[in-house]
């Protein structure tokens, strides 16, 4: 419609210049320039539409690959770990977002990456005291770096397919490593508890031996020499 208006105006200007010969030399170059600019705008618009079409087709192909690779099923954790992280609100919110797979369009994956980027940052808050250790914080930081990189690349106009597809399994690896280390912490604490119980039992046993009365097997004479206790049965 816009091109039609420009074309109509150019015809009017040409007619006006033709009817007014004195202004022909002035208006003709202007009309020519105006007409060329219209054709140029038309070419630019067509080029942009072609770029958009190519980009949409490329995004559809990328969406198919990302949809296939996007798999963040959480590994099964022990009941002991679940009892601790069950009260960690930031962890529950992060897990909810991680396990809900985006659908329909590449835009859904872009939004999911943004949300995960925020949720993983919140994991540094309110870590349960059992897991509030340097090695856990270090793994959270590494996981956060991977997710933020994924967020950065997937939200570019031209998505770097190779980098995104490389980061997805890396995020899963770091997440699995974090949960695995939680399990190790719980296992070590249980081993130390069992060792402590064993030591306590040994200490109680030694204490009982020291306090129990002993039957005398020998006596001392006036000279300080040991007289062995006689066995009554030996005299019979």
Secondary structure as the mmCIF struct_conf table of DSSP 4:
data_model
#
loop_
_struct_conf.conf_type_id
_struct_conf.id
_struct_conf.beg_label_comp_id
_struct_conf.beg_label_asym_id
_struct_conf.beg_label_seq_id
_struct_conf.end_label_comp_id
_struct_conf.end_label_asym_id
_struct_conf.end_label_seq_id
HELX_RH_AL_P HELX_RH_AL_P1 UNK A 2 UNK A 19
HELX_RH_3T_P HELX_RH_3T_P1 UNK A 21 UNK A 23
HELX_RH_AL_P HELX_RH_AL_P2 UNK A 24 UNK A 69
HELX_LH_PP_P HELX_LH_PP_P1 UNK A 73 UNK A 76
HELX_RH_AL_P HELX_RH_AL_P3 UNK A 79 UNK A 85
TURN_TY1_P TURN_TY1_P1 UNK A 86 UNK A 87
HELX_RH_AL_P HELX_RH_AL_P4 UNK A 89 UNK A 99
BEND BEND1 UNK A 100 UNK A 100
BEND BEND2 UNK A 104 UNK A 105
HELX_RH_AL_P HELX_RH_AL_P5 UNK A 106 UNK A 122
TURN_TY1_P TURN_TY1_P2 UNK A 123 UNK A 124
BEND BEND3 UNK A 125 UNK A 126
TURN_TY1_P TURN_TY1_P3 UNK A 129 UNK A 131
BEND BEND4 UNK A 133 UNK A 133
HELX_RH_AL_P HELX_RH_AL_P6 UNK A 134 UNK A 154
TURN_TY1_P TURN_TY1_P4 UNK A 155 UNK A 155
BEND BEND5 UNK A 156 UNK A 158
HELX_RH_AL_P HELX_RH_AL_P7 UNK A 161 UNK A 211
BEND BEND6 UNK A 212 UNK A 212
STRN STRN1 UNK A 218 UNK A 220
TURN_TY1_P TURN_TY1_P5 UNK A 222 UNK A 223
BEND BEND7 UNK A 224 UNK A 224
STRN STRN2 UNK A 226 UNK A 228
HELX_LH_PP_P HELX_LH_PP_P2 UNK A 229 UNK A 231
HELX_RH_3T_P HELX_RH_3T_P2 UNK A 232 UNK A 235
#
